[in-house]
Amino acid sequence: MRIAIIGAGGVGGYFGARLAEAGAEVSFIARGAHLAAMRRNGLRLASPKGNLHLARVNATDDPSTIDRVDAVLLTVKMYDLEPAAASLDPLLGPDTVVITLQNGVEAVDIVSRHVGRHRVAGGVAYISAVIDEPGVIKHTAMDSLIFGELDGRRSERLSRLEQACLAAGFSARVSDAIQQDLWAKFARLSVFSGMTAVTRSTMGVLRSDPELYAMLKAACEETIRVGRAHGVALPDSVMTEIVAMVESLPFQAKASMLEDLERGKRLELPWLSGGVVRLGEAASVPTPIHRFIATVLKPHVNGRAEPTAEPAPATP
């Protein structure tokens, strides 16, 4: 199976490496120092499931050099999604499927505008992995994918991808209700990201403080109400599952948005808490906690700019 990974960071790098090891023909679209290291030394995984070194990988920054593929795993951040989606045309054959694996619930519509809705499948990734250094992916927990056609059918193209993923040794499932799966993750992630980032605290700290824990749960309920108002049949069990996940996480666990905030990187805030607010307004559902999170973190959304001049002297 020919697979293109658009964005070879923690998510794309991990799943792409496992698929390549299992025999899939995988091409990575990357950039910068990470791309240079992959071209020079291949791609390494450090993982509790077993380390891996692919000494040679097909890595490029130009999708036009790859030709048509069977599946595209689109794993860039939301703020890079629009240009990434606009670059996909050289990869697309008659039945190529483009799977969106972004945070939030708006990626399907963005990508569909560029490649057509018939080519797009929604996707959910559950994984904790980052670029530890250029050319090296550090995987710490979870490795599962859920993907599904937008009309709920079990297509041949996704069945083939599911089999390739299972052969690569990680969990994969074709969903017949991908919108529910997308919103179920969104209810978790929008809150985990927002609450850890706005408090600069780990999940253990939030869990240990009754008032912060109550705030976290209330924010989850906001997202669930917004999803239901948009016609997504989220079951009552979603909240129970979220609480169980919170209770199971290590004390030091933190969302990737807090990691980005601490490193001065751009934030996916506009599509997480900001997305809850925007979608809530469209459905006339109040979202006061997410509005607070989006407002307080707003000054940091574009990351920490490098200084362009000497700071002005302090006024006595």
NORFENHU-V302427 format. One line per field, one symbol per residue. psi: psi as a letter, one per 40 degrees, with the letter a starting at -180 (. if undefined). Layout:
BEGIN
psi->???
END
This chain:
BEGIN
psi->hhhhhhgfaddddddddddddeeighhhhaiaddddddddeahihhieehihhhdhihhiehdeedaiidihhheiideedddddeeedeehadfhhhhhfiiaeeddddddddehdeehiiihhhihiihdihehhhhdiigiihiiideeigiddddddddddddeeihihhiegdddddddddddddddddddddefiidddddehddddddddddddddddddddeehghideddddddddddeiidehiidddddddefiiieddebddddddddddefhigdddddddddedeedeahihheihiiiih.
END
